[in-house]
Amino acid sequence: MSADFIARLVGMIAFSVLGVYWGSYLGQMATKSPSMVSFTVEQYAFTIGMVGALAGLILTPLITTRPIKALRAKMARVSAKSLFSSLLGLTVGLGVAALLAFPLSLLPTPLGQILPFLGVILMGYLGVAVFVMRQDDLFAIFQSFGRGGGQPAESSQPSGANWAESRTILLDTSVIIDGRIADVARTGFLPGSLLIPRFVLNELQYIADSPDSLRRQRGRRGMEVLAALQKEPAIPVRITDIDVEGVREVDDKLVILARQMRCPILTNDFNLNRIAELQGVSILNINELANAVKSVLLPGEMLCVRVIQEGKESGQGVGYLDDGTMVVIENGREYIDQETNVLVTKVLQTAAGRMIFARPDRDY
């Protein structure tokens, strides 16, 4: 049974009992002043008791479970650091208000009665606001005390292993299906633990069970990549049951979870990339990494390319480098299915990647 259903039953019983007592009281009052139309005490108790039961059945969730669920959802969106800072700030603010309450209470009436109460509200609010605003500095001070406080700045920085263990990277479904994450993680360029929420696994399983053969193949590939990541001893992979209540979309859950944990999201999804950046969440994009590590060529450099097909323009040939960069070769049609030396004439960076324009070496 759900909490709403139990709350409705309890509320119906409680309100019906109150209605019976109230109806009995009204019935007794009504019998003392009889009129032309009069009901008995039992009729009053039964009628108002039924009205109370109906009111309890309808209103109880609105005053019990619904506010509690809304409060839980709100608290789930607040990070542990912000929650601790708020509690500490409230404690300090109330302490300052308590110190000010005695001298303020000595003021003439009505100031001596109103100002202590206003001081509690004002100091409590200021304490929470200031401590939340400076929470990063506050935790930095706590960490310095935890490290001994007297160590130099260089030694206070975490070592490579400790920093890697303390860093968390959230994985999106798209980057697991892509498969390149396993190779990138093995190189050591992603220090930290890879965190996979349960709702991402559920989406991956849903794709793997899809009736569409292509989607099913992609989902199973993601499962294989995840299994390979878990078998790597040098790559810490954790699966968490942390969920975000009140949100259904996986992308929205990832963004909220990343904001709470203050960690980046590893993804290939362009829409998730844009949404996360708008909300101040760091994004690690495998496609951007692939474009960044491609070989840099300047006009005038020589390279060897195998021409594999014709280009869009007349006489053009098209080839590809080992990293997938497209090379458009002027007058390269006659070299199809051959390897030839070409001279780079222009390098163009597009949204899809880098494109190189070249000419056969014999033209110079």
C-alpha positions as CSV (number, residue, x, y, z in Angstrom):
1,M,0.0,0.0,0.0
2,S,1.2,3.5,-0.8
3,A,1.7,6.2,1.8
4,D,-1.1,8.3,0.3
5,F,-3.6,5.4,0.7
6,I,-2.5,4.8,4.4
7,A,-2.7,8.5,5.1
8,R,-6.2,8.7,3.6
9,L,-7.4,5.8,5.8
10,V,-5.9,7.3,8.9
11,G,-7.3,10.7,8.1
12,M,-10.7,9.4,7.3
13,I,-10.9,7.6,10.7
14,A,-9.5,10.6,12.6
15,F,-11.8,13.1,10.9
16,S,-14.8,10.9,11.2
17,V,-14.2,10.5,15.0
18,L,-13.9,14.3,15.3
19,G,-17.0,14.7,13.3
20,V,-19.0,12.3,15.5
21,Y,-17.9,14.2,18.7
22,W,-18.6,17.6,17.0
23,G,-22.0,16.3,15.8
24,S,-22.9,15.1,19.2
25,Y,-22.0,18.4,20.7
26,L,-24.1,20.3,18.1
27,G,-27.0,17.9,18.5
28,Q,-27.0,18.5,22.3
29,M,-26.9,22.2,21.7
30,A,-29.7,22.0,19.2
31,T,-32.0,20.0,21.4
32,K,-31.8,22.6,24.1
33,S,-33.5,25.1,21.8
34,P,-36.1,23.0,19.8
35,S,-37.5,24.5,16.6
36,M,-40.0,23.3,14.0
37,V,-37.5,21.0,12.3
38,S,-35.2,19.2,14.7
39,F,-32.8,16.3,14.4
40,T,-31.7,13.9,17.1
41,V,-28.3,13.8,18.6
42,E,-27.5,10.6,16.8
43,Q,-28.5,12.1,13.4
44,Y,-26.2,15.1,14.0
45,A,-23.3,12.8,15.0
46,F,-23.8,10.5,12.0
47,T,-24.2,13.3,9.4
48,I,-21.2,15.3,10.6
49,G,-19.2,12.2,11.1
50,M,-19.7,11.2,7.5
51,V,-18.7,14.7,6.3
52,G,-15.6,14.4,8.5
53,A,-14.7,11.0,7.0
54,L,-15.1,12.4,3.4
55,A,-13.0,15.5,4.3
56,G,-10.3,13.3,5.8
57,L,-10.3,11.0,2.8
58,I,-9.7,14.0,0.4
59,L,-7.7,16.5,2.5
60,T,-5.3,14.2,4.5
61,P,-2.7,13.7,1.7
62,L,-2.7,17.5,1.0
63,I,-1.6,18.3,4.6
64,T,0.6,15.2,5.3
65,T,2.3,13.2,2.5
66,R,2.3,15.7,-0.3
67,P,4.2,18.4,1.7
68,I,6.6,15.7,2.9
69,K,7.3,14.5,-0.7
70,A,7.8,18.0,-1.9
71,L,10.2,18.7,1.0
72,R,12.1,15.4,0.2
73,A,12.3,16.3,-3.5
74,K,13.6,19.8,-2.6
75,M,16.2,18.4,-0.2
76,A,17.3,15.8,-2.7
77,R,18.3,18.6,-5.1
78,V,20.5,20.3,-2.4
79,S,24.1,19.0,-2.2
80,A,25.4,17.7,1.1
81,K,28.0,20.5,1.2
82,S,25.2,23.1,1.0
83,L,23.0,21.3,3.5
84,F,25.9,21.2,6.0
85,S,26.8,24.8,5.4
86,S,23.2,25.9,5.9
87,L,22.9,24.0,9.2
88,L,26.2,25.4,10.5
89,G,25.2,28.9,9.4
90,L,21.8,28.6,11.1
91,T,23.5,27.4,14.3
92,V,26.0,30.3,14.3
93,G,23.2,32.8,13.5
94,L,21.0,31.6,16.3
95,G,23.9,31.8,18.7
96,V,24.5,35.4,17.8
97,A,20.8,36.1,18.1
98,A,20.8,34.6,21.6
99,L,23.7,36.8,22.7
100,L,21.8,39.9,21.4
101,A,18.5,38.9,22.8
102,F,19.3,39.9,26.4
103,P,20.4,43.5,25.7
104,L,17.6,44.0,23.2
105,S,15.1,42.8,25.8
106,L,16.1,45.7,28.1
107,L,14.9,48.3,25.7
108,P,11.6,50.0,26.4
109,T,8.3,48.5,25.4
110,P,7.4,47.5,22.7
111,L,11.0,47.4,21.3
112,G,12.2,45.1,24.1
113,Q,9.5,42.5,23.0
114,I,9.7,42.8,19.2
115,L,13.5,43.2,18.5
116,P,14.7,39.9,20.1
117,F,12.2,38.0,17.9
118,L,13.3,40.0,14.8
119,G,16.9,39.4,15.7
120,V,16.4,35.7,15.7
121,I,14.9,35.8,12.2
122,L,17.5,38.2,10.8
123,M,20.5,36.5,12.3
124,G,19.3,33.0,11.3
125,Y,18.8,34.1,7.7
126,L,22.1,35.9,7.5
127,G,24.0,32.9,9.0
128,V,22.5,30.5,6.4
129,A,23.0,33.0,3.5
130,V,26.6,33.8,4.3
131,F,27.7,30.2,5.0
132,V,26.1,28.8,1.9
133,M,27.7,31.6,-0.2
134,R,31.2,30.9,1.2
135,Q,30.8,27.1,1.5
136,D,33.8,26.3,-0.8
137,D,36.1,28.5,1.3
138,L,34.7,27.0,4.5
139,F,35.3,23.4,3.4
140,A,38.8,24.4,2.2
141,I,39.6,25.6,5.7
142,F,38.3,22.3,7.2
143,Q,40.4,20.3,4.8
144,S,43.5,22.4,5.7
145,F,42.9,21.6,9.4
146,G,42.4,17.9,8.5
147,R,45.8,17.9,6.7
148,G,47.5,19.5,9.7
149,G,47.3,23.1,8.7
150,G,51.1,23.6,9.0
151,Q,52.1,21.9,5.8
152,P,53.3,24.0,2.8
153,A,50.9,24.7,-0.1
154,E,52.6,22.1,-2.4
155,S,52.2,19.3,0.1
156,S,48.6,20.2,0.8
157,Q,47.6,19.4,-2.7
158,P,46.4,15.8,-3.1
159,S,48.7,13.4,-4.9
160,G,47.8,11.9,-8.3
161,A,46.3,8.7,-6.8
162,N,44.3,10.4,-4.1
163,W,43.0,13.1,-6.5
164,A,42.0,10.4,-8.9
165,E,40.1,8.5,-6.2
166,S,38.4,11.6,-5.0
167,R,37.2,12.7,-8.4
168,T,33.9,11.4,-9.8
169,I,32.8,11.3,-13.4
170,L,29.2,10.6,-14.3
171,L,28.7,8.4,-17.4
172,D,25.8,9.0,-19.9
173,T,24.2,6.2,-21.9
174,S,25.5,7.6,-25.2
175,V,29.1,7.4,-24.1
176,I,28.8,3.8,-22.9
177,I,27.2,2.7,-26.2
178,D,29.9,4.6,-28.2
179,G,32.6,2.3,-26.8
180,R,35.6,4.6,-27.0
181,I,35.4,5.3,-23.3
182,A,37.1,2.0,-22.6
183,D,40.1,2.9,-24.7
184,V,40.3,6.4,-23.3
185,A,40.1,5.3,-19.7
186,R,42.9,2.7,-20.3
187,T,45.2,5.5,-21.3
188,G,44.9,7.2,-17.9
189,F,43.5,10.5,-19.3
190,L,40.4,10.1,-17.2
191,P,41.7,10.1,-13.6
192,G,38.9,9.4,-11.2
193,S,36.1,6.9,-10.6
194,L,33.5,6.4,-13.2
195,L,30.1,6.6,-11.6
196,I,27.1,5.0,-13.4
197,P,23.7,5.7,-11.9
198,R,21.1,2.9,-11.8
199,F,18.7,4.8,-14.1
200,V,21.4,4.9,-16.8
201,L,21.7,1.1,-16.6
202,N,18.0,0.8,-16.8
203,E,18.0,2.9,-20.0
204,L,20.8,0.8,-21.4
205,Q,18.9,-2.4,-20.7
206,Y,15.8,-0.9,-22.3
207,I,17.8,-0.2,-25.5
208,A,19.3,-3.7,-25.4
209,D,15.7,-5.2,-25.2
210,S,14.4,-3.0,-28.0
211,P,12.5,-4.7,-30.9
212,D,14.5,-2.7,-33.4
213,S,17.6,-4.7,-34.3
214,L,19.9,-1.7,-34.6
215,R,19.0,-0.3,-31.2
216,R,19.2,-3.8,-29.7
217,Q,22.7,-4.2,-31.1
218,R,23.8,-0.8,-29.8
219,G,22.4,-1.6,-26.3
220,R,24.2,-5.0,-26.2
221,R,27.4,-3.3,-27.3
222,G,27.1,-0.9,-24.4
223,M,26.6,-3.8,-22.0
224,E,29.8,-5.4,-23.3
225,V,31.7,-2.1,-23.0
226,L,30.5,-1.7,-19.4
227,A,31.6,-5.3,-18.6
228,A,35.0,-4.6,-20.1
229,L,35.4,-1.4,-18.0
230,Q,34.5,-3.3,-14.8
231,K,37.2,-5.9,-15.5
232,E,40.0,-3.3,-15.8
233,P,41.7,-3.1,-12.4
234,A,43.1,0.3,-13.0
235,I,39.7,1.9,-13.8
236,P,37.5,2.3,-10.8
237,V,33.9,1.8,-11.9
238,R,31.0,2.3,-9.4
239,I,27.3,1.7,-9.9
240,T,25.1,3.8,-7.6
241,D,21.4,3.6,-6.7
242,I,21.2,7.3,-6.2
243,D,18.1,8.6,-7.9
244,V,16.4,12.0,-8.4
245,E,12.8,12.0,-7.3
246,G,10.2,14.0,-9.3
247,V,12.2,13.8,-12.6
248,R,11.5,11.2,-15.3
249,E,14.0,12.1,-18.1
250,V,17.5,10.5,-17.8
251,D,19.3,13.7,-19.0
252,D,17.5,15.9,-16.5
253,K,18.4,13.4,-13.7
254,L,22.1,13.4,-14.8
255,V,22.3,17.2,-14.7
256,I,20.7,17.5,-11.3
257,L,22.9,14.7,-9.9
258,A,26.0,16.3,-11.4
259,R,25.0,19.7,-9.7
260,Q,24.5,17.9,-6.4
261,M,27.8,16.0,-6.5
262,R,29.7,18.9,-8.2
263,C,31.2,16.5,-10.8
264,P,31.4,16.5,-14.7
265,I,29.3,14.4,-17.1
266,L,31.0,12.3,-19.7
267,T,28.7,12.2,-22.8
268,N,28.5,12.3,-26.6
269,D,24.9,13.7,-26.6
270,F,24.8,17.2,-28.1
271,N,21.5,18.2,-26.5
272,L,22.7,17.0,-23.0
273,N,25.9,19.0,-23.6
274,R,24.0,22.2,-24.3
275,I,21.5,21.8,-21.4
276,A,24.3,21.0,-18.9
277,E,26.4,23.9,-19.9
278,L,23.4,26.3,-19.5
279,Q,23.0,25.0,-15.9
280,G,26.7,25.4,-15.1
281,V,27.6,21.6,-15.2
282,S,31.0,20.6,-16.6
283,I,30.9,18.3,-19.7
284,L,33.5,15.9,-21.0
285,N,32.8,15.2,-24.6
286,I,34.5,12.3,-26.3
287,N,33.9,13.8,-29.8
288,E,35.6,17.0,-28.8
289,L,38.5,15.0,-27.4
290,A,38.8,13.0,-30.7
291,N,38.9,16.3,-32.7
292,A,41.5,17.8,-30.3
293,V,43.9,14.9,-30.6
294,K,43.8,14.7,-34.4
295,S,47.1,15.4,-36.1
296,V,47.7,19.1,-36.9
297,L,48.7,19.8,-40.4
298,L,49.7,23.2,-41.9
299,P,49.6,24.3,-45.5
300,G,52.7,23.3,-47.3
301,E,53.2,20.0,-45.5
302,M,53.4,16.7,-47.4
303,L,51.5,13.5,-46.6
304,C,50.7,10.2,-48.2
305,V,47.0,9.5,-48.8
306,R,45.1,6.6,-50.5
307,V,42.4,8.0,-52.7
308,I,39.3,5.9,-52.3
309,Q,36.5,7.8,-54.1
310,E,35.5,10.8,-56.2
311,G,34.7,14.1,-54.7
312,K,31.7,16.4,-55.2
313,E,33.5,18.7,-57.7
314,S,34.8,17.6,-61.0
315,G,38.2,15.9,-60.9
316,Q,38.3,15.8,-57.1
317,G,39.4,12.7,-55.2
318,V,38.7,11.9,-51.5
319,G,40.9,10.1,-49.0
320,Y,41.1,9.7,-45.3
321,L,43.9,9.8,-42.7
322,D,44.3,7.1,-40.1
323,D,42.3,9.3,-37.6
324,G,39.4,9.6,-39.9
325,T,40.2,13.2,-41.2
326,M,38.9,13.7,-44.7
327,V,41.3,14.8,-47.3
328,V,39.9,16.4,-50.5
329,I,42.5,16.3,-53.3
330,E,42.2,18.5,-56.4
331,N,42.8,16.6,-59.6
332,G,42.9,13.4,-57.6
333,R,40.3,11.5,-59.5
334,E,42.9,9.7,-61.6
335,Y,44.6,8.4,-58.4
336,I,41.5,6.4,-57.1
337,D,42.6,3.2,-55.4
338,Q,46.2,4.4,-55.3
339,E,48.4,5.9,-52.7
340,T,49.9,9.3,-53.7
341,N,51.9,12.1,-52.1
342,V,49.9,15.3,-51.7
343,L,50.7,18.8,-50.6
344,V,48.3,20.4,-48.1
345,T,46.8,23.7,-49.4
346,K,44.2,24.5,-46.7
347,V,42.9,23.1,-43.4
348,L,39.3,23.8,-42.6
349,Q,37.7,23.2,-39.1
350,T,34.0,22.4,-39.3
351,A,31.4,21.3,-36.7
352,A,31.7,17.7,-38.0
353,G,35.5,17.8,-37.6
354,R,38.7,18.8,-39.5
355,M,38.8,18.8,-43.3
356,I,42.1,19.0,-45.3
357,F,42.4,20.3,-48.9
358,A,45.4,19.2,-50.9
359,R,46.9,18.8,-54.4
360,P,49.0,16.0,-55.9
361,D,52.7,16.7,-55.5
362,R,53.3,16.5,-59.3
363,D,51.3,19.7,-59.8
364,Y,54.1,21.8,-58.2
